[in-house]
Amino acid sequence: MTAALVMDTVNWDPSLSKLLNSLVESKADIPSCTDEEFGFLSELLQSKELNALVKVHNKVLHNIKDDKFYPMLSNAMDIDVDVLEVLATKTHVSQDCRELFQLLQRPHIQGLLCAHDAVAQKDYYPRLPDIPLEVDEDEETVKIVQLVKSNEPLSGDGVEPILGATIKTDEDTGKIVIARIMHGGAADRSGLIHVGDEVCEVNGISVEGKTPNCVLKILQNSEGTITFKIVPADSKGGMRESKVRVRAHFSYKAAEDPHTPCKEAGLDFSKGDVLHIVSQDDIYWWQARREGDRNMRAGLIPSRALQERRIIVERQQKEKTDEDTIKNDDFDREEIPTYEEVAKLYPRPGLYRPVVLIGPPGVGRNELKRRIMASDPDKYKTPVPYTSRPPRLGEVNGKEYHFTSRERMEEDIQAGKFIEYGEYKGNLYGTNTESVSSLVDAGYVCLLNPHYQALKMLRSQKLKPYVIYIKPPRFEILKETRNEARARSTFDENNSRGFTDVEFNEILHSAARIEFLYSHLFDEVIVNADLSMAFEQLVNAIQRVETDPLWVPASWVQ
């Protein structure tokens, strides 16, 4: 009974507890049971491993019955290959890397992952065999295809997703044809339907002369297995998913897009989301999934070419009403942010990415940077700037500034060796790229708060910076918090007074300009409404950069 009480106390599986109780109570009635055998069974029934296994079994069984059991991913084998590629360069670093590298190459491990992917992609569903092609000398080749209807979206907008495919009326023939196969949908998994196939009948009903909406109604009224009579297209190219991941630089809602071929087949996403582009076959409409999404079926999103065209039209319209916002020397008109191909960058111990604070003057970047550096002076460093002015009394070369000649600075600026530079009272000042690299190579976290125009020079494969945008709150909070803190105006050279309302508005105007021009280059946004909270968010962000694999431009990891 003692054993049973122990199991109840730690909340073991009730069925195993009951079995153990029966074993204890029946021990005296089983004279052939030795103490050694009893001890073995008792320990087995109380083992964490057996209890965990039973719990997993019950959970899986329960969820399958409730149809709530979903795979976390469907490409475990692809991930295994990606991990092996990463580990291949790390095996000389540690014994753990070598052991993991060898483990992931073992046939039984890879076989297990392939089996997992087959289950995740629902390949265990029974497949109906093809009915032999009906051939007649005077008729076209016809194929009968049967699919099990699932909860795929349906629409009545002229291009209908049927079981993970879309149909349309062919403009030349007026016949119903397969327009698109959605990756991961029922049609894709079956391998029996292809783009360009002509649909002749659905469940024995001829679709000749019918519109896609009429076909939709037939599908809506169908249950279970749906039988299609199809004239196969001449070519049936196999569908292969690409491994391209992109970060979206705009938000999209299919229901609000009047030009989408099918709203229900569209994929909604927000600015900053990472998308897995599974097909770019269509010049205007790509197929994609949100990274990590459990939905196996891909959705439609605007292609890069289509979205760029939309942005150009939008900017042309804005130019007519707000020339000051668009026409600016620092605006690269050739850079139209839509999608940026990305890949995971894994942290490297002792080699930290530079942290770049971007924001309008007066938003508090300098104070946040000062606090971070004061929190651990041995870890956080900022590069020593260069200047063409002569040193003042007490200044040491390499401490306050690197002092050099104007001619040398101008040569280095022309050679692209400066991240940013400017002139003040006849002297040049600037930050050299090599001074940032030297801090990174020395194992420091390099902190920078340059002018936003320096972003294009900074955001390179060599430096791999993490860009944090420090954003001001709305006017009322900006004014209230700065006045309460008795903040000194950065617009006043002597910092002898507080901010004026005009200056608060200038901060907000400058912030809007920075966001319009460069928001697609930000890795994170921190609103500096409360300095202590903003500081805490900044500390957490820097810790993530040091410890977590993060999405970066794909060219940085090639």
C-alpha positions in Angstrom: 0.0 0.0 0.0 3.0 2.2 0.6 3.9 2.0 -3.1 0.3 3.0 -4.1 0.4 6.0 -1.8 3.6 7.1 -3.4 2.1 6.9 -6.9 -1.0 8.8 -5.9 1.2 11.5 -4.3 3.1 12.2 -7.4 0.0 11.9 -9.6 1.0 8.8 -11.6 -1.3 7.3 -14.1 -4.4 5.9 -12.3 -4.4 2.6 -14.2 -0.9 1.8 -13.3 -1.6 2.8 -9.6 -4.6 0.4 -9.6 -2.5 -2.3 -11.1 0.2 -1.8 -8.5 -2.4 -1.9 -5.7 -3.7 -5.2 -7.0 -0.1 -6.5 -7.1 0.5 -5.6 -3.5 -2.8 -7.0 -2.3 -2.3 -10.3 -4.2 1.3 -10.9 -3.3 0.4 -13.3 -0.5 -1.8 -15.3 -2.9 1.0 -15.9 -5.3 3.5 -18.1 -3.5 5.6 -18.6 -6.6 6.3 -14.9 -6.8 9.7 -14.2 -5.4 10.7 -11.0 -3.7 13.0 -10.2 -6.6 10.2 -10.6 -9.2 7.8 -8.6 -7.1 10.4 -5.8 -6.7 11.0 -5.8 -10.4 7.3 -5.4 -11.3 6.8 -2.8 -8.5 9.7 -0.7 -9.7 8.5 -1.0 -13.3 5.0 0.2 -12.5 6.4 3.1 -10.6 9.0 4.1 -13.2 8.8 7.6 -14.6 9.5 6.2 -18.1 6.5 3.8 -18.1 4.1 6.3 -16.6 5.2 9.0 -19.2 4.8 6.5 -22.0 1.2 5.6 -20.9 0.3 9.2 -20.6 1.6 10.0 -24.1 -0.3 6.9 -25.4 -3.6 8.1 -23.7 -3.1 11.7 -24.9 -2.5 10.6 -28.5 -5.4 8.2 -28.4 -7.7 10.9 -27.0 -6.6 13.6 -29.4 -7.0 11.4 -32.4 -10.5 10.6 -31.4 -11.3 14.3 -30.9 -9.5 15.1 -34.2 -7.3 17.7 -32.4 -4.0 16.1 -32.9 -1.8 18.1 -35.2 1.9 17.8 -36.2 4.2 20.7 -35.2 5.8 20.5 -38.6 5.9 18.3 -41.7 9.5 18.6 -42.9 11.5 17.0 -40.1 13.8 15.3 -42.6 14.5 18.7 -44.3 15.4 20.2 -40.9 17.7 17.2 -40.2 19.6 17.9 -43.4 19.8 21.6 -42.5 21.1 20.8 -39.1 23.7 18.5 -40.6 24.9 21.3 -42.8 25.4 23.6 -39.8 27.0 20.9 -37.7 29.4 20.0 -40.6 31.3 23.2 -39.8 31.2 22.7 -36.1 32.4 19.2 -35.6 35.9 20.4 -34.8 34.6 22.7 -32.0 33.2 20.2 -29.5 32.6 16.5 -28.8 28.8 17.2 -28.5 28.7 18.5 -32.1 30.5 15.5 -33.4 28.2 13.1 -31.5 25.0 14.9 -32.7 26.4 15.0 -36.3 26.9 11.2 -36.2 23.5 10.5 -34.6 21.5 12.5 -37.1 23.2 10.6 -40.0 22.1 7.2 -38.7 19.6 5.4 -41.0 17.2 4.5 -38.2 17.0 8.1 -37.1 16.4 9.4 -40.6 13.9 6.6 -41.2 12.0 7.7 -38.1 11.9 11.3 -39.4 10.7 10.3 -42.8 8.0 8.3 -41.2 7.0 11.3 -39.1 6.8 13.5 -42.2 4.6 10.9 -44.0 2.2 10.9 -41.0 2.3 14.7 -40.8 1.4 15.0 -44.5 -1.4 12.5 -43.9 0.0 10.0 -46.4 -1.6 7.3 -44.2 -5.0 8.1 -45.7 -6.2 5.3 -48.0 -5.7 6.2 -51.7 -8.2 5.1 -54.2 -6.7 3.5 -57.2 -7.0 5.1 -60.6 -9.8 3.8 -62.7 -8.3 2.7 -66.1 -8.3 5.4 -68.7 -11.2 5.2 -71.1 -9.9 5.3 -74.6 -11.9 5.7 -77.8 -10.5 6.4 -81.2 -12.9 9.3 -81.7 -12.7 10.7 -78.1 -10.2 12.4 -75.9 -8.4 10.4 -73.2 -10.5 10.7 -70.0 -9.4 9.9 -66.4 -11.6 9.3 -63.4 -10.3 10.7 -60.1 -11.8 10.2 -56.7 -10.9 12.4 -53.7 -12.2 12.5 -50.2 -13.7 15.8 -49.4 -12.0 17.7 -46.5 -12.4 21.0 -44.9 -10.8 22.9 -47.8 -12.1 26.5 -48.4 -14.8 27.1 -51.0 -15.6 30.4 -52.8 -18.0 31.8 -55.3 -15.8 34.5 -56.8 -15.2 32.8 -60.2 -12.0 30.9 -59.2 -12.9 28.2 -56.8 -10.6 26.3 -54.5 -11.8 22.6 -54.7 -10.1 20.3 -52.3 -7.0 22.4 -52.4 -7.2 23.4 -56.0 -8.7 26.3 -57.9 -10.7 26.2 -61.1 -11.6 28.8 -63.8 -13.3 29.1 -67.1 -10.8 28.8 -70.0 -11.0 32.0 -72.0 -10.5 30.3 -75.4 -12.6 27.1 -75.0 -15.1 28.1 -72.3 -14.4 24.9 -70.4 -13.8 24.4 -66.7 -10.1 23.8 -66.1 -7.8 23.4 -63.1 -6.1 26.8 -62.6 -3.9 26.1 -59.6 -2.9 23.3 -57.2 -2.4 24.5 -53.6 0.6 22.9 -52.0 -0.3 20.6 -49.2 -4.0 20.4 -50.2 -5.9 17.2 -51.0 -5.3 17.5 -54.7 -1.6 18.0 -54.2 -1.3 15.1 -51.9 -3.2 12.8 -54.3 -0.9 13.5 -57.2 -3.9 12.8 -59.5 -4.9 16.3 -60.5 -2.7 18.8 -62.4 -2.8 22.4 -63.6 -4.5 22.6 -67.0 -6.6 19.4 -66.5 -10.1 19.9 -68.0 -13.0 19.0 -65.6 -15.8 17.3 -67.5 -18.0 15.9 -64.7 -18.3 16.1 -61.0 -20.1 13.2 -59.3 -21.7 12.2 -62.6 -23.0 15.7 -63.3 -21.7 17.3 -66.5 -20.1 20.8 -66.1 -20.2 21.6 -69.8 -21.5 25.2 -70.2 -21.5 25.8 -66.4 -19.7 28.6 -64.6 -17.3 28.0 -61.7 -20.0 29.1 -59.3 -22.3 26.3 -60.6 -19.5 23.8 -60.0 -19.0 25.2 -56.5 -22.7 24.5 -55.7 -22.2 20.9 -56.9 -19.2 20.5 -54.6 -21.0 22.1 -51.6 -23.8 19.6 -51.9 -21.4 16.7 -52.2 -20.4 14.6 -49.2 -17.6 12.1 -48.7 -15.9 10.9 -51.9 -16.1 13.2 -54.9 -15.6 11.7 -58.3 -14.1 13.9 -61.1 -14.0 13.0 -64.8 -11.0 14.8 -66.2 -9.3 15.2 -69.5 -5.6 15.3 -68.5 -3.4 18.2 -69.6 -0.6 17.6 -72.0 2.1 18.2 -69.5 2.1 17.4 -65.8 5.1 18.9 -64.1 5.7 17.6 -60.6 5.2 20.1 -57.7 8.3 20.6 -55.6 8.3 22.9 -52.6 11.0 25.5 -52.5 12.9 26.2 -49.3 12.7 30.0 -49.7 11.8 31.9 -46.6 11.1 35.7 -46.8 10.2 38.4 -44.3 7.2 40.4 -45.4 7.7 44.2 -45.4 4.0 44.9 -45.6 0.7 43.6 -44.2 -1.8 41.8 -46.4 -5.5 40.8 -46.0 -6.9 38.7 -48.9 -10.5 39.7 -48.1 -9.6 43.4 -48.7 -7.7 42.7 -52.0 -10.1 43.3 -54.9 -7.7 41.6 -57.3 -7.0 38.3 -55.6 -8.1 35.4 -57.7 -9.7 33.8 -54.7 -10.2 35.5 -51.3 -10.7 32.2 -49.4 -7.5 30.7 -50.9 -5.5 33.8 -49.8 -3.0 33.9 -46.9 -3.2 36.8 -44.5 0.0 38.0 -42.9 1.4 41.0 -41.0 4.4 43.1 -41.6 7.5 41.4 -40.2 6.0 37.8 -40.5 8.4 35.2 -42.0 6.7 33.3 -44.8 7.7 30.0 -46.4 7.3 30.5 -50.2 6.5 27.0 -51.5 5.8 28.0 -55.1 6.7 30.9 -57.4 5.3 29.3 -60.6 2.7 32.1 -61.0 4.2 35.5 -62.0 1.5 37.3 -59.9 0.4 35.0 -57.2 2.8 33.0 -55.0 1.9 30.1 -52.7 3.1 30.4 -49.1 2.7 29.4 -45.5 3.5 31.3 -42.4 6.7 29.9 -40.9 5.7 27.4 -38.2 2.0 27.3 -39.3 0.4 23.9 -38.7 -1.9 24.4 -41.7 -0.6 22.0 -44.4 -2.3 23.8 -47.3 -0.5 26.8 -48.7 -2.3 30.1 -49.4 -2.0 32.7 -52.1 -0.1 36.0 -51.6 0.9 38.7 -54.1 4.2 38.0 -55.8 7.1 40.4 -55.5 6.5 41.8 -59.0 2.8 42.4 -58.3 3.4 44.1 -54.9 6.2 46.3 -56.3 3.9 47.5 -59.0 1.2 48.3 -56.4 3.7 50.3 -54.3 5.0 52.3 -57.3 1.4 53.2 -58.2 0.7 54.2 -54.6 3.9 56.4 -54.4 3.0 58.1 -57.6 -0.3 59.0 -56.2 1.3 60.3 -53.0 3.8 62.4 -54.9 0.9 64.5 -56.2 -0.3 65.3 -52.7 2.8 65.2 -50.5 6.0 65.9 -52.3 7.9 66.6 -49.0 7.3 63.1 -47.8 8.5 61.3 -50.9 10.9 63.5 -52.8 14.0 63.5 -50.6 17.7 63.1 -51.3 18.0 60.3 -48.8 15.2 58.2 -50.4 16.4 55.4 -52.7 13.6 55.2 -55.2 14.9 51.9 -56.6 14.5 50.3 -53.2 10.9 49.1 -52.9 10.4 46.9 -49.8 8.2 43.9 -50.4 9.8 40.6 -49.4 13.3 40.0 -48.2 14.8 36.5 -48.4 15.9 35.4 -45.0 17.6 32.5 -43.2 18.4 31.7 -39.6 21.7 33.1 -38.1 22.9 31.2 -35.1 24.7 33.0 -32.3 28.4 32.6 -32.1 29.9 32.5 -28.6 32.3 35.4 -28.0 31.5 37.0 -31.4 28.5 39.3 -30.9 26.5 41.2 -33.5 26.7 45.0 -33.3 23.5 46.6 -31.8 22.4 49.7 -33.7 20.0 52.2 -32.2 18.1 54.2 -34.8 15.6 57.0 -34.0 14.9 60.7 -34.3 17.0 63.2 -32.4 15.5 63.7 -28.9 13.9 60.3 -28.6 16.4 59.1 -25.9 18.8 56.9 -27.8 21.9 58.5 -26.2 20.5 57.9 -22.7 19.6 54.3 -23.4 23.0 53.7 -24.8 24.7 55.3 -21.8 22.7 53.2 -19.4 23.5 50.0 -21.3 27.2 50.7 -21.3 27.2 51.7 -17.6 25.5 48.4 -16.7 28.6 46.4 -17.9 31.5 48.5 -19.1 33.6 45.4 -19.7 31.1 44.0 -22.1 29.6 47.0 -24.0 31.8 49.3 -26.0 31.2 52.0 -28.6 33.7 52.8 -31.3 36.0 55.8 -30.9 35.1 58.4 -33.6 37.6 60.0 -36.0 38.0 63.7 -36.5 40.2 66.1 -38.6 40.4 68.7 -35.9 43.6 69.0 -33.8 43.5 67.5 -30.3 42.7 69.8 -27.4 44.6 70.1 -24.2 44.4 66.8 -22.3 42.9 64.8 -25.1 44.6 61.5 -25.9 44.7 60.1 -29.5 42.6 56.9 -29.6 40.6 57.7 -26.4 38.3 60.7 -27.0 39.0 60.6 -30.8 41.2 59.2 -33.5 42.9 62.4 -34.7 43.8 62.4 -38.4 44.2 64.9 -41.2 41.3 66.2 -43.3 43.0 64.9 -46.4 43.2 61.3 -45.0 39.6 61.4 -43.8 38.4 62.6 -47.2 40.3 59.8 -48.9 38.8 57.2 -46.6 35.3 58.6 -47.0 35.6 58.4 -50.7 36.8 54.8 -50.3 33.7 53.9 -48.3 35.5 53.2 -45.1 33.2 55.4 -42.9 29.8 54.3 -41.7 28.8 57.9 -41.2 30.5 61.3 -41.3 29.7 65.0 -41.1 31.2 68.4 -40.8 31.0 70.7 -37.8 32.6 74.1 -37.6 35.0 73.3 -40.4 36.1 69.9 -39.1 35.1 66.4 -40.2 33.8 63.8 -37.8 32.9 60.2 -38.5 32.8 56.5 -37.5 35.1 54.1 -39.3 33.9 50.7 -40.3 37.1 49.0 -39.1 36.6 50.4 -35.6 33.3 48.6 -35.3 34.9 45.3 -36.7 37.8 45.5 -34.2 35.4 45.7 -31.2 33.4 42.7 -32.5 36.6 40.7 -33.1 37.7 41.5 -29.6 34.6 39.9 -28.1 32.7 43.1 -27.2 29.0 44.0 -27.8 29.4 47.1 -30.0 26.7 49.7 -29.5 26.0 52.3 -32.2 23.5 55.1 -32.5 24.2 56.6 -35.9 22.1 58.8 -38.1 19.5 56.7 -39.9 21.1 57.4 -43.3 24.0 55.2 -42.1 21.8 52.1 -42.1 22.5 51.1 -45.7 26.3 51.2 -45.0 25.9 49.4 -41.6 23.5 46.6 -42.7 26.1 44.4 -44.4 27.1 40.8 -44.4 30.4 41.8 -42.8 28.9 43.5 -39.7 25.6 41.7 -39.5 24.0 44.3 -37.1 20.8 44.0 -35.1 18.9 47.2 -35.8 16.6 48.5 -33.0 14.3 51.4 -33.8 13.6 53.7 -30.8 10.2 55.1 -31.4 8.6 58.1 -29.7 5.1 57.7 -28.1 2.3 59.9 -29.2 2.5 63.7 -28.6 0.7 63.8 -25.2 2.8 61.0 -23.6 6.0 62.3 -25.2 5.4 65.8 -23.7 4.2 64.5 -20.3 7.1 62.0 -19.7 9.9 64.4 -20.9 8.5 67.3 -18.8 8.2 65.0 -15.7 11.8 63.9 -16.2 12.9 67.4 -16.8 14.6 66.3 -20.0 16.9 68.9 -21.6 16.3 69.8 -25.2 18.7 68.2 -27.7 17.8 71.0 -30.1 19.6 73.5 -27.8 23.3 73.3 -28.2 23.9 74.0 -24.4 21.1 71.7 -23.2 20.0 74.5 -21.0 16.2 74.2 -21.3 13.4 71.8 -21.8 11.7 70.8 -25.1 9.1 73.0 -26.7 5.9 71.8 -28.3 7.4 72.7 -31.7 10.4 70.5 -30.9 8.1 67.6 -29.7 6.3 67.8 -33.1 9.6 67.9 -34.9 10.6 64.6 -33.1 7.3 63.0 -34.2 7.7 64.3 -37.8 11.3 63.0 -38.0 10.1 59.6 -36.6 7.4 59.3 -39.3 10.0 60.1 -42.0 12.5 57.5 -40.7 9.7 54.8 -40.5 8.5 55.6 -44.0 12.0 55.3 -45.5 13.7 52.6 -43.4 11.2 50.6 -41.4 11.9 47.5 -43.6 15.5 47.5 -42.2 14.4 47.3 -38.5 14.8 44.1 -36.5 12.9 45.4 -33.5 10.9 48.4 -32.4 10.9 49.8 -28.8 8.6 52.7 -27.9 10.4 55.0 -25.5 7.3 56.1 -23.5 8.9 55.2 -20.1 12.7 55.2 -20.0 13.0 52.4 -17.4 10.7 50.1 -19.4 12.4 50.9 -22.7 15.8 50.1 -21.0 14.5 46.8 -19.8 13.2 45.9 -23.3 16.5 46.9 -24.8 18.4 44.6 -22.3 16.1 41.7 -23.2 16.6 42.4 -26.9 20.3 42.3 -26.7 20.2 39.1 -24.7 18.1 37.5 -27.5 20.7 38.5 -30.0 23.4 36.8 -28.0 21.4 33.5 -27.4 18.7 32.9 -30.0 18.9 32.0 -33.7 17.3 34.9 -35.5 16.2 35.6 -39.1 18.6 37.7 -41.2 19.1 38.4 -44.9 19.8 35.1 -46.5 23.1 36.5 -48.1 24.5 36.9 -44.6 24.6 33.1 -43.9 25.8 31.9 -47.4 
